């Protein structure tokens, strides 16, 4: 599977739209049923670049860099939260005229997806979500185990900690999240670093990571969305992820009736980068089963 989509070409292939007077980066490509990809913390839509060619062959794929991430604006004086990110995404879909879509989300993005599912459950979301597939992320906050740097950033001294994050510190934290046999190469680490540093984004990470507290605050609403949604759902889980690996998969299976979980042994927090072919196969199998 081709992994050659560098940041420059990814950016050049995108467009910008405006949300609350801020510029938001997006990528749209392909034909067919709309598929919305929702990225994780602390990077961007570029996380999906390896799967992008295969997905755009089959679907009309939509991906944005949420506000505060990637190539989108990163305002300093802004209340970053999951509810707002869901507003941003649903408003964009409304402007595009998308009436129905499927969701594929990772990490931070799974909580955005849960918020959208919660709105659909209450009849307040005007784009019908037809299926949802999740990669590693904190679907159940009680099963999530933040790594040490995440704990520090989300603590009262997070603002101070963010000032002392070096590239070396950042890379070490990322490497901890990858599977032991799928460690990122220097090119990937360089791209991750450029994305978080773009538009002075490094100074915002302690504010963006407040989503960990939001998970606890909105836990009942977001878990209810999983328990009572009547759409097909699949959880593709890299079991070697120290934050949301096998324990999260166990929790999902225990909580969700007739749960659909695909466990990827030896894979960490970034399955779509570590083992993209296995993720693609699992996703296409899921979609084929739902359409049947």
Secondary structure, DSSP 8 states (H G I E B T S, - for coil): ------HHHHHHT-EEEEETTEEEEEEEE-SSSEEEEE--SSS-GGGGHHHHHHHHTTSEEEEE--TTSTTS---SS----HHHHHHHHHHHHHHHT--EEEEEE-THHHHHHHHHHHHHHTT--SSEEEEEEE-SS-SSGGG----HHHHHHTSTTHHHHHHT--HHHHHHHHHHHS-TTS---HHHHHHHHHHHHGGGGGGGHHHHTTHHHHHHHTHHHHHHHHHH--SEEEEEEETT-TTTSHHHHHHHHHHSTT--EEEETT--S-HHHHSHHHHHHHHHHHHHHHH-
